[in-house]
């Protein structure tokens, strides 16, 4: 959505914004290389504009926790001029470590609003025997968060998808959907009210793991998806790991092929 329509939508959404608490720098800052890649994604894909109000989706996993740290850094740049806060959807999943989630957010100083909605019972009712719930669960979660953003004056929803997610999605679409369709850095909803952005899309997963290990961050696992031993995405991870034995700089090559300008991006060791 562009032009007068987009401007009118943003004016309506910004008319009576809900005040946000001040954001302080987090205790586990991202590395300079990660920040350089995130800043590059923001510039190249125009992910953040002045006046944006951005909700950062927090699952408790390492990806979304690092994303919060990146957003805290970006928010201190005067040229971006946006507001952000974390939002977590409590889906009433059995076994979710809510105490652990609260603890890691508090330790990192992440402001978070918890939205409670029992989507798990709906997902469970739709599952076929042996079906992995991730796809259905993810679609419902994004739907709830997009609605919450629109209702509370947030025009962007930031998610923690990284470069490895993008590579796996590309191969999933190629092998199983018969289409060449990489993960997009920005995806607007059908009505244009909320745009999902992915500031970590150029960052390799290993950099996320290194950040968590370096600062002793204890991410919270998904109690529903993680126990499944096999899935297409996990199988794709093994395939991609095999490619890395042939091409150690696989991530850099695919990053350039999918998103361009890879020769000027920093290499994470």
N, C-alpha and C positions, 0 to 999 in steps of 0.2 A: 504494500500500500504506500503510495507516494503522493506528493502534492497537497492540495487543500484538504482532501479527505483525511490523510494521515495527520496533518496539523490540527484539524478539528478534533480528531480522536484523542490526540495527546493533550490538547487543551482541556477537554472534558475530563480526562483521567487525572490531570494535574490540578483541577480546579480547587478541590478540598483535600489535599494530601494528608494522610495519617502521619503525625510527627514520628520521626525515627530517632532512636537514641544515638548519641555520638559514638563513633567507632574508633577505638584505639588500636594501635599496631599490635598484632598478635605475637604471642610468645615464641612461635616457631616459624620464623620468616622463611619464605621460599628462597631457593638459591638464585643467584644473578642470572644463570642460564635459563632457568624456568621462567623468571620474570621477563627476560628478553623475548622468549618465545610467546608468552602470553600477550605482551605488549605488541608484538608483531601481528598476532592474530587479530587483536583489537583494531589495529590500523588497517591491515590488509582487507579485512572483511567488514569493517565499519560496524563493529559489534556494540559499541557504546557511543552515545551522543550526549552532549550537554543537556541536563535536565532529566535524564533517565532515572527511573526508580526501579531498582533491580532486586528481585528476590532470588537468593541463592539456595537451590534445593540441596538439603542436607540429609543424607541417608545414615551418616555415621561412618561410612566407608572412607578409606584414605583419599580417594579422588575428590570427593566433595569437601573434605576437611582442608586439603591443600587449596582447592578453589577458593575457599573462604579467605585463606591467607593471601592469595593473589588479589582478590577483590579489595581487601583491606589496603594493600599497597597501591593499587590503581586509584582508589578513592582519594588518596592524598595528592594526586596530580591535579593541579589547577585547570589544566587544559581539558580534562574529561568532565569534571563538575557533575557528578551523579551521586545518588544515595543508594545504599544497599542494606539489606539485612538477611539473615538466614531464615529459612522456613523448612520445617520438617513435617511430613505427613505420617501421623500415627495410624497405621492401617489395621491395628489390632491383630497383627501377626502373632501367632503363638510362639513364645520363646524369645521374642525380641528383648534385647538387653537395654531397657530404657534407662536404668541407672547408669550403665556404662556410657550410653549416649549423652546423658546429661553431664556426666563427669568429664568427658573429653571435650565437650563444647565449653564447659566452664574453665577447664585447664588452658584452653587455647584462647579464651576470651571472646568466643564467637557469640554474637547476639542471635537468638533464634526464637521464632514463634512456632509453637506446636499446633498443628491442625489435626484434630481427631475426627476420623471418619472410617467406619468399618467397611473397607473395601475387600478385606480378606475373605469374608464369608461369601461375598458375591463371586470372587475369583474361584474359591473352592467349589462353589456350586456348578461352575462352568467347566471345571477340569474333567477331562476324560481319563480313564485308567492309564497310569504311567506318563501322563502329560506333564511337562515341566511348566510351572506357572509363570515364569519370568516375563514372557511376552504379554500375556493378558494383564498381569499385575502392573507392568510398566506403563501400558496404555492407560489403565485406570488411574494410576498415580499422576501421570502427566495431565490427564483431564481434570482431576481435582485441583491440582496446583495451578493450572492455567485459570480455572474459574476463580480460585482464591485471589490470584494476582489481579484479575480484572475487577473483582469486587472491592479490593483494597487499594486500588490506584497504582499498581505496579505494571509497567508496560513491558518489562523484560523478566524472563525466568532463566537464570544461569544454571547450567548443569555441568557436571564434572567429567564429561567424556573426553578421553585423551586420544593420542595418535594411534595407540594399539587398538582401541575400540573402533577407530575409523578404518584401520586396515582390515580388521575382522569383519566389520559390516560390509566393506567392499567385496570381500571374498564370499561372504554369505549371499549377497545379492547376485554375484556372478554365478556361483555354483548352484544355488537353489531357487533363485527368482528369475534367472536368465536375463539380467539387466546389469548395465554398468552404472552403478549409483552409489557414490561414496557418501559418507556421513557429512551432512551440511553444517558449516559453521553457524548458520543462523536459519531458523525455521519459524515463520509466523503462523499463528493459528488461522483457521479459515476466515474468521471475522476480522482479523487484523488487529485485535485488541492487545494481544500478548505475543511477543517474539521470544522463542527459546534461543539462547546463545550459548556457545561452547568455547570459552576463552582458553581452555587447555588443549584444544584440538591439535596443536602442533607439538605437544609435549609427550615424550615417550613414557610409557608406564614405569620403566625402570627408574626414571627420575622421581616419580611419585613414591615408589618404594624406598628409594634412598632418603627422601625427605622424612618419611615416617620413621625410618630406622635411626636417622641422625638425631632426631629430636625426641625419640622414645614415645611417639604418638601411638596410642592403642586404639585402632579403628574397631568399629562394631560390625560384626558379620551379619549378613542376612540369614535368619534362621530357617527360611523357607527354601531359597534357591541354592545356597551354598552346599547343603547336604547331598544334592543330586550329583552322582559321580560322573555322569556323561550328559553332554548336551552338544548341539551343533557348534555353539560358540567355543566351548572347551576343546572340541575336536579341532576347530580352526586354529586355536592357540598352538596346539601341537604341530599343525601344518606350518604355521608361520615360524615357529621355532626351528623347524627343519630347514626352511628357506634361509634362516640366518646362518646355518652352517655353510651354505653356498655363498652367501653374500652378507658378511658381517655388518655392513652398513645398510641393511635392508630398510630400516625405518627412515633413514635420510633419503634413500632412493624413492620410496613410496610417498613420503611426505612431499617431495618435489613434484612427483608425477600427479598427485591428487590435488595439491594446493599451491604449487608453484613457488618460485623464488627460493627453493631449498638450498641453492649454492651459497646463499648469504645468511643462512640460519645457523646458529651455534650447534655444534655436535656435542651431545651429552655422553660422556664416557661411562 
